[in-house]
Amino acid sequence: MVIRKVLLVDDSPTDLANIKHIVTEAGCIVITATNGKEAVTKAKVEKPDLIFMDIIMPDMDGYAACRLLNSETETKGIPVVFVTSKNQKADRLWAQMQGGKAFVTKPYAADTIIDQLKALL
């Protein structure tokens, strides 16, 4: 599968702009959301190939959004990569239990994001 459309979800404008730059430079179409609730709605409409999602956000956190995405027929096949400042082993395990396919800790290098794009091709 070639990654063409990526949904980026983060409530931090700075983090969102940073990852958007990396993913756009990699040749992907980028859609953004600022919380989990908005991410679920946009995922259903836009059908992205991949989602990079923060965990700590208002309205609906990344864990809840990932669970919801994995329970819906039209979005359950979209891989979710968590991109977060949470870095404990328990956070990684919980992310995996919610259906996350990978886990990237902030701060990250651009290569780390590109590697996730390549790994999920």
C-alpha positions as CSV (number, residue, x, y, z in Angstrom):
1,M,0.0,0.0,0.0
2,V,1.3,3.4,-0.9
3,I,0.7,6.1,1.7
4,R,-0.9,9.0,-0.1
5,K,-3.3,10.7,2.3
6,V,-2.3,11.2,6.0
7,L,-4.4,12.5,8.9
8,L,-2.4,14.4,11.5
9,V,-4.0,14.9,14.9
10,D,-2.5,17.2,17.6
11,D,-3.8,20.0,19.7
12,S,-0.4,21.8,19.6
13,P,-0.2,24.1,16.6
14,T,3.6,23.9,16.7
15,D,3.7,20.1,16.8
16,L,1.0,20.0,14.1
17,A,3.0,22.4,11.8
18,N,6.2,20.4,12.4
19,I,4.8,17.0,11.5
20,K,2.8,18.5,8.6
21,H,6.0,19.8,7.1
22,I,7.7,16.5,7.4
23,V,4.8,14.5,5.9
24,T,4.2,17.0,3.1
25,E,7.9,16.9,2.1
26,A,7.5,13.2,1.9
27,G,4.9,13.7,-0.8
28,C,1.8,13.0,1.1
29,I,-1.6,14.8,1.1
30,V,-2.2,16.1,4.6
31,I,-5.4,16.5,6.5
32,T,-5.3,17.9,10.1
33,A,-7.4,17.7,13.2
34,T,-6.9,19.2,16.7
35,N,-8.6,16.5,18.9
36,G,-9.8,12.9,18.8
37,K,-13.4,13.7,18.1
38,E,-12.5,15.8,15.0
39,A,-10.1,13.1,13.9
40,V,-12.8,10.4,13.9
41,T,-15.1,12.6,11.9
42,K,-12.4,13.5,9.3
43,A,-11.2,9.9,9.1
44,K,-14.7,8.8,8.1
45,V,-15.0,11.5,5.4
46,E,-11.4,11.6,4.1
47,K,-10.5,7.9,4.4
48,P,-6.8,8.6,5.1
49,D,-4.2,5.8,4.5
50,L,-2.5,6.5,7.8
51,I,-3.1,8.6,11.0
52,F,-0.4,10.1,13.2
53,M,-2.2,10.9,16.5
54,D,-1.2,12.6,19.7
55,I,-2.6,11.1,22.9
56,I,-3.2,14.0,25.3
57,M,-5.9,16.2,23.7
58,P,-9.1,18.0,24.7
59,D,-12.6,16.6,24.0
60,M,-11.4,13.1,23.2
61,D,-7.9,11.8,23.7
62,G,-5.9,9.7,21.2
63,Y,-6.6,6.4,23.0
64,A,-10.4,6.9,22.9
65,A,-10.2,8.0,19.3
66,C,-8.1,5.0,18.3
67,R,-10.6,2.6,20.0
68,L,-13.5,4.3,18.2
69,L,-11.7,4.2,14.8
70,N,-11.0,0.5,15.3
71,S,-14.6,-0.3,16.2
72,E,-16.1,1.4,13.1
73,T,-16.3,-0.6,9.9
74,E,-15.2,2.2,7.6
75,T,-12.1,3.2,9.6
76,K,-10.9,0.0,11.3
77,G,-8.3,-0.7,8.6
78,I,-6.6,2.7,8.9
79,P,-3.3,2.3,10.9
80,V,-2.8,4.7,13.8
81,V,0.7,5.8,14.8
82,F,0.8,7.5,18.2
83,V,3.1,10.6,18.4
84,T,3.3,11.7,22.0
85,S,5.3,13.0,24.9
86,K,4.2,10.0,26.9
87,N,7.1,7.6,27.0
88,Q,6.6,5.0,29.7
89,K,6.4,1.3,28.9
90,A,2.8,1.3,30.1
91,D,1.9,4.0,27.6
92,R,3.3,2.0,24.7
93,L,1.5,-1.1,25.9
94,W,-1.8,0.7,26.4
95,A,-1.5,2.3,22.9
96,Q,-1.0,-1.1,21.4
97,M,-4.0,-2.4,23.3
98,Q,-6.1,0.4,21.9
99,G,-5.2,-0.6,18.3
100,G,-2.2,1.6,17.7
101,K,0.3,0.2,15.1
102,A,3.3,2.2,16.3
103,F,4.5,4.7,18.9
104,V,6.8,7.7,18.4
105,T,8.0,9.7,21.3
106,K,8.3,13.5,21.2
107,P,10.7,15.1,20.5
108,Y,11.3,13.1,17.3
109,A,13.6,13.4,14.3
110,A,12.1,13.8,10.9
111,D,13.6,10.4,9.9
112,T,11.5,8.7,12.6
113,I,8.3,10.0,11.0
114,I,9.5,9.0,7.5
115,D,10.5,5.5,8.8
116,Q,6.9,5.1,10.0
117,L,5.6,6.1,6.6
118,K,7.9,3.6,4.9
119,A,7.1,0.8,7.4
120,L,3.4,1.1,6.7
121,L,3.6,1.2,2.9
